[in-house]
Amino acid sequence: MNKYTADFETITCLEDETYVWAWAICNIENYNIEISNNIESFIEFCKNSNNSIFYFHNLKFDGEFIIYYLEKNGFKYIANKKDRINKSYTTLISDKGQFYSLEIYFEVYNKKVIKATFYDSLKIIPFSVKTIAKSFNLVENKLKLNYNKYRSRHHILTQEEKEYIKNDVLIVAKALHELFNQNLTHMTQASNALNNYKSRMSQSRFNHLFPKIDYENWLDLKQAYKGGFTYLNSIYKEKEVKKGIVLDVNSLYPSVMKFSQLPFGEPIFYDGKYKDDKVYPLYIQHISCIFELKENKIPTIQIKNNPLNFKATEYLRSSDNSVVNLVLTNIDLKLFLENYNVYDLKYKNGWKFKCMIGMFDDYINYWNNQKIESAKLKNYGKRTIAKFMLNSLYGRFAMSLIVRSKKPYLQNDIVKYALEEEEIRDGLYLPIGAFITSYAREKTIRTSQKIKEYSIQKYGEDKYIYSDTDSIHTLLEEEELKKICEIDDFELRKMEN
């Protein structure tokens, strides 16, 4: 089975019409390239390609042209590939419109199938083509092309146009080649990370650490899963800052996975307030309260999907004298009680967990060493892959159990999408994601708070500007920051300038 990168060039200067005027494919193994100028010849190539896989960099865009062709030429959409017949196709498109795969079945003879499969390389390498060329230190660069120029159907490509589309598919092919050489061949980068992690232990060990959590309990626990901390100090809003320093945590999430106590095993439900338990020391607590931010403290609480209409993206200074419900890991809860004055506090119930340090050590150590060694050797491709692998694993544990796909159809000569019914799938182990993100936020918030308090105490001026997940922007000088933070260019959980 061959694997190719693929790309379409389409007309953009017409108001009521669009079509493919050029396509290119590049063999990921030997970098052989083919170029032509109409979608019919592309589909014919796919049919004769011996059941090959094609990677488009942004399948959502290019795939729609394929779907339009299929719908106009008698191919039938099927929801389940088990129902495949001659001239049929199936897709995997999320309810948010994310394209993951498209598969065309040209001919079906019992167990023999002539098909072509399409994946989105953007889900594996989440960079633009220009950035991929730079990140992997390739000799090829993203070229420029006049997209506003009219090109007819079956346009005869100029040499400039050929070079442009050739470079696009070659750049992505070389990057994918690097990944595939390390057996990272799954449909998304998160799937690659999970598969690599699971390969380091038995399935029974994995199941012991991360038992399946049923849907009802998952609904409760997911309220504690939150993203990275991104916050602008309000005194710097719309203010030009001409100088400053940016600190970045070396591999923030991987460092949490290596050094922090993380949950495993079956969670235990409890009523009321958590009571100290040496066997189950981690917990997720459901509380209700009224809160006000303390002076010179950084806000840490967001409230989403709340009938009181708090802004979901805003870190709150106050609950506006209203009683609100919060579901917090013990890490987030401790930080919340430190930074806010809390009133009418009621502990409702929660879940407690066993914990351990080191369940990700083999994985983190391997990919962090790959990152450091490849950086020293200036092997930018391997360094980029290592960074992907270090940062992609934790999120896979917290994937949603609720899935809803979209199916394509043609209406008034336009490809449209209809929502399918919701389905509940098996997940992994959401508490891992909840605690990893909690520890990561704590690292960023506590360091930001130290910078804020140090500058106010020393200068009578707040020199903390902004936090963004694993980075902090400040007006303090580097020598002063060394008194507050651990600085190192490579070591995990320390910060680099």
Phi, psi and omega in degrees: 000125178274153174235134184230152160267153183216155179204143174251146163248132187232154180287135182235354188266359177261140184288319190246013184210143173214151181196164178277123177251353176201148171217156177215147171229149179227125177293123186290339181275312186244358176067018172294139186236139172235142183226139173209190195228021176201152186290333179300316180290331176294312180298322178295320176299316180300317181297324183265014189264012175064052176056048184276168176248136181239132180250114172264139177270089187100070181298334179303320180284301186292325182297331180294327176292323177294314180300318179301315178300314183298315180295326180280347185239031168081015176275141183256132175286136175233141181282330184235128183296343176294339181266016185297143177220176174306138178054060175225167178207157177224157181226160168235100183233126183284168179295341177268006176085013177281123177273125177251319181202160175214134181228128179255132175251104182284311181219141180230116177236096184052246181272350180271127183229133171256115188215170171221139183241139182237130176238168180255108180293342176295336177281346179259319178235094189279052178233159169292162179300321179299316181290325176301314181302320180286315184295325180265005176055047182276155177286334178281147176236157172292124182267176180250150181212143177279101182282343182276354179286137179284133175227126185284167171300141183060031176304138176276116187290139173281168178296322178299317180294321177296317180296322181298307184287330176298314181296321181301312182285330181289320179300311181293323179298317181294323178292315178296324178303318178299316180294313184296329177296341177256020177063031177258081191243011182281173191287334178228162179293324178296322177293322174301315182296314181297315180299319179294320178295315182294333180293347183267005180207168176285158177296323179295322177296316179299314181295327178293316181290320190233070180294154179292139178252129185291163190301315183297317178291324178300320178301321177292312187291328185295342178294340179271354182270116183227165186271199181287161181270115177234116189209134176255125173300123189299335181289347179255006181297128180057028178247132179283127178243113189271346180221177180143177182230143175246123175258134177240134175285131176293109176050068186304304183294316176301323179293323174298316182296333182272320192253348187261155172288124183236150185285153170207165175079182182292126176287151179247125179280144175219155175264152175075216184268141176301137175249140183311131183216111183294334179279326181236074188278343178262150180204160172243122189246132173263122179231165166230146184187173166247142182218153175223136181292136175287158182298134177063019175261150179273131179291144185234357189250129168244146178235118182250153176053046183249135181295345179280359174063039169292146178292123187297333184263000185262134172278123194273138172272339185203154172267013178056041178062019177256144175283126180236156175260135178229142174239112190229142168295162178298335177292311179293323181296316179300316180295320179300313182291334176285322189266345184236149162278124188242133182235156178051042184285125177233129177267116188268302180190182179181187180230138178240156190222148163291163179211163173205162172250135172111000183291346178249009188303310183302315182295309183294316180300316181298308186285332176289321175297320176300318180296314183291312182296318181292327176294318179296324180273359182060033173268087190290331178297310180294326178295319179297317179298317180299319178296319175304311185293324179294327188258357187261343191286315191298323183294334180295330180291332186259016182299149183291144174276345182266118179236145178213120184264167172244143175247139181276153172204164182253128178220125182053040177065025178232137176286124177234174186224135178246141179285134173276175178290148175295145175232151175253122181249167173289138177254195174256255186215087187305323180307328176301311179298319181298315183283324178299313180293328177296311179299321181295316177298319180301316180301313182291316183292314182295321177294318177299319180295320177299317180296317180298310184291321179299313184291323178294316181293319185277321188247352187066022184216136180278113182253015172272128186255306196197146173235143177217089177061283183241014181228152179226132180253132184211159176265000176292154178279159184300319181296326177288323181295330179296336177283340186256322188239158171274119185252129175196141184287337186235325191297134180304142178069350171276170188248145177243149180260000000 
